[in-house]
Structures are given as C-alpha cells and as structure tokens.
C-alpha cells in the first residue's frame, strides 16, 4: 500500500522567511496530493492540492510542486507570518479513497 | 452552511463499554471516512465508505465498526473500547470526481480508562 514520508517534523523560521516541507510517496498510482493545515485544537483544513498531471500550483504565498518521476512533492510558503504557525500534513490518494497522510510538520514562525 | 458534524466532541468511557460516535454531512457527498490522530503518527484511516451500504477497511480497522445506511450519516462504533483506542477521531467527507479534498469534522477526543 501507499506510504507517505514527511520532513522535517519541526520547522522554525523567522517571520518573512520562506518555509519548505517535503513529502515522498511510494505508490506510483497515486494521482492526487493535498496539503492540510491544522491549527492547535482545530480540524485539518485543505490549503492547496495538486493532481498528477500538473507540476506546480500556486495560491498567493503558498505553492506546491510535484515530481512524479522522483515521487516527491513539496509545500512552499513564502513571506511567512505568525499566523502560518500550525501543523501541516501532506497526503497522497491512489484514487480508491485511501487518502494516506504524512506524519506532519510543526511550523513555528517567530515574529 | 456546508459542514461535517461529529458528536460528541469529548468522551471519557471505561474499558469494554460500547460507544458510538456519530458523523453527519450536509453536502450530499458520496465518500466518507474515519481517521484517528495520534502524536507522531499523523492521521490514519480507520474505515471509509464510497456510498450507501459500501464500506471498506482503512489502515487501522481493528476494534472498530462502521455502517452507512443513509448517505449523510457514517457512525463509528467501538464495541468493546480499550485504552489503546484513546485518540482524537475525525470524520471526513468528499464528493465524487477526480481527487478533491476531504472536509473534516471538528473531531472527537476519546479517552478510554
């Protein structure tokens, strides 16, 4: 089955810096890769996603890149702000409703 | 408002006492799923359902049951809870189509003593 690895587990940056979180997946059949943000005590919320026929997608300060050959995808956050502090999860979906999540990255943005 | 509603939000129970966590969505979504979240392990899928009366095991189904008698409801049943089922549980739903993100409920924090 699918296995998703996520790094780093914690990431501390200064406000205004960029942050990059990386994930690798094992199942070449995976075709959909969402990213979720979970603030303390809250539910995970979808922030951006990418499908396997696209290499990059941007939404304001957030971007996701996908390298299907290498089976890895990354989340890029530019001009980080304190409100970006949260746990971020990547996930991979083979299309059979088995959305497999990474173990999460705790991002701390210091003012 | 489009949402996934879980109840209860918090539950403390004793080992062996059957319990049900309810989940309901108002978006007419076909797909529903249950996840548990544990520190350092991320979100792990317990069961999922592709439509009414169609359910399948996720990665950690042992000790859990589900049913999907109606499209909007997907309850999680613990017939004989044990302390290792102490966790944060999330129900989620999404519609058909290529990919598409899950919408999560607010979560149920379960403690089994």
Interface residues (C-beta under 8 A of the other chain):
Chain A: X1 X6 X31 X32 X34 X36 X42 X43 X44 X45 X46 X49 X51 X89 X91 X93 X95 X97 X98 X99 X100 X101 X102 X103 X104
Chain B: X31 X33 X35 X40 X41 X42 X43 X44 X45 X48 X50 X56 X58 X59 X90 X98 X99 X100 X101 X102 X103 X104 X105 X106 X107
